[in-house]
Amino acid sequence: MEEKKNYTVSVYTENNIGILNRLSAIFLKRHINIESMTVSESEIDHVHRFTFVVIVPETLIRKVVLQLEKQIEVIGAFFHTEEEIIYHETALFKISSEHLYDENIQNKLKFRRAHIIAITERYFVIEASGLKEDIDNMYQKLKPFGLLQFVRSGRIAISRPRMAISEVLKEITP
Amino acid sequence: METLKKEVQEIKAVKSVKISGAEAVIRCLLEEGSTLAYGYPGGAIMPVYDELYKYRAQFHHVLSRHEQGAIHSAQGFARVTGNVGVVFATSGPGATNLVTGIADAQIDSTPLICITGQVGSHLLGSDAFQETDIIGISTPVTKWNYQITKASEIPEVFAKAFYIAKSGRPGPVLIDITKDAQFGELDFLYNKCIKVRSYKAIPTLNIEKVKEAATLINQAKKPFIVFGQGVILGSAENEFKNFMEKTGIPSACTGLGLSALETDHPLHVGMVGMHGNYAPNVLTNQCDVLIAIGMRFDDRVTGNLNTYAKQAKIIHFEIDPAEVDKNVKTDVAVLGTVKESLVEIMQFVNKGDHSEWMKEFHKLYEIEKETVINDQLYPTKEGLTMSEVLAEINKETKGEAVIVSDVGQHQMIAWRYAKFTKTRSNVTSGGLGTMGFALPAAIGAKMGAPEREVIAIIGDGGYQMTIQELGTILQTKAAVKIVVLNNSFLGMVRQWQELFFDRRYASTVMTNPDFVKIAEGYSIEANRVSKRKDLAAAIKKMTDSKEAYFLEVVIEPESNVFPMIPTGASVSDIRLS
């Protein structure tokens, strides 16, 4: 069996209704779980960017990216290994106010990209950002205090190699 | 939408006119040169049908008896003409009844425009009467789909839809139009689409790859060509033949590649695949260069991939980049249209003669002939074989007919034994294997090629899946010839049960109605034959008829199709019995 790896898939698309469905169907058809997903605007006006994270063998991701690219409204699709990208995730932790002055929590915040972004009488909210492992770590550390709510974003990633999307656009733009 | 429209020249002087969305739909179709559609009316598509009535002198609508029948007819039309097939259906069940045909067209690369009515846009998402999310349902099986909620979108979306359906690797497009968009008004002005910025229909040909391919071909001692439907879809029959004849390479077709090259061409060594011919399957694993042209290495073609042509260098001529290395790893991929690539490669390939290698094919053909073909064509048993029927049809039609086959044993026999002299003559459900395809597809094929004889070969199982389309024949007088090869079994499944499930015939025995009476009930002349001595005359009577004709041939119930590559086996382990 070929080794499975984390791949970050970036897909540039037109900004139309239903594209998410079309893209996710390609993963579904091949029984691939999407670990995380982010959709946003891109560096090009009116062009949207999907960032998927999947754990699959390389031969499979190559085929999947070609299938993604084949969709009419997809301008370009790329895949990268962890080494080829700079990425970030963000998480929010909602914790009861009784722990606000707990030294343990204060210590956790000191050395990380984490800070308190809201405080009320009943709860406070910590925002943390970093690599997936950073968030995982933070989660493990804060969990004992009782998380009222926890949410994390999908991955956003910038590739180290060029993604020649502008060239693609130039070539296919009238 | 980011599309490029055809330059509007003198037309610019023509003022746009205010018309309804429903009328715009018909005008768009006429602008694209489409004058025939299949369909079935219903609430959400009624405004369009009202316009169909008004435009009936210019636009012909065929009322099918079920939406699945309508879409298969449109597929049959598209397959014989190369033009886009058009289907109308209403929302909800009308739309969902199209799904099988859409999936079939997607996997067999058939250009279609499916137009479905949808509930009013204010009702979307309210679970209104006959509301269904056909965009969501059809997404995985369409090349593109789009929901129109404003009349003003219609011309641009239709122009884009036609462009997408027929360009590059063709496929089905679905347009869902809300009822208010059909009633709404717009300023109608139609510009054909010539480009969509996010879609590259045809990859740019890389001449270096062509040279690399030519070098491999020139050095090859035992080259072998496998050609598929890409040759037909790309109208590259002549270019393919020139290439094959210059290089002198033995060539086999896939199921959908049938009729791209005349059956009797001396370099045509038969068909590859699960029930293909012995020689091309076995020699796939002996050739030194395998040249795949417009085919996609379907699992029914390759058998076990781990043992497929491992000794050979693989060259793949292909229009769809996603097909390269999908199933079989290629050494040289030549992306582009088959036509252009084959024109370019002619300057680099040497004139070749592979008659020694060809002898290997002839040798193995003799084995297949002795063990399988002779038994099929000249049986010693009393019961009729399907192959005899095909041979008799060949004799009467001289290989000039369009053969429309359904799915199952009779289909494999039709592919194996039908003789073709003209391209676009094998209409069949290949990738999806849709039983019920043939009868409606034959209606569409006859309307697409009225001057040609169209013969549907159907099993007793598949026939009853869309038998209601006899009503369409009754109403339109489409002169299709229907041959039902009746073995009172779901034959292919029965064959597998016999070979792999210890003859446990679970739900494959068919108690059939009187098919002749049914056909006669639809005013179709009908006949039944069960004896060898009556077969030739029965076929002749059918082909002599100028009208629709039904012939039931009672077949030996428990006969099997051989050769056969069992699932998971290698192409070279093909069984002769």
Interface residues (C-beta under 8 A of the other chain):
Chain A: T13 E14 N16 I17 G18 N21 R22 A25 L28 K29 H46 R62 K63 L66 Q67 E69 K70 I72 E73 V74 I75 L169 E171 I172 T173 P174
Chain B: M1 E2 L4 I135 G136 T139 P140 K143 W144 N145 Q147 I164 K195 V196 R197 S198 Y199 K200 D320 P321 A322 V324 D325 K326
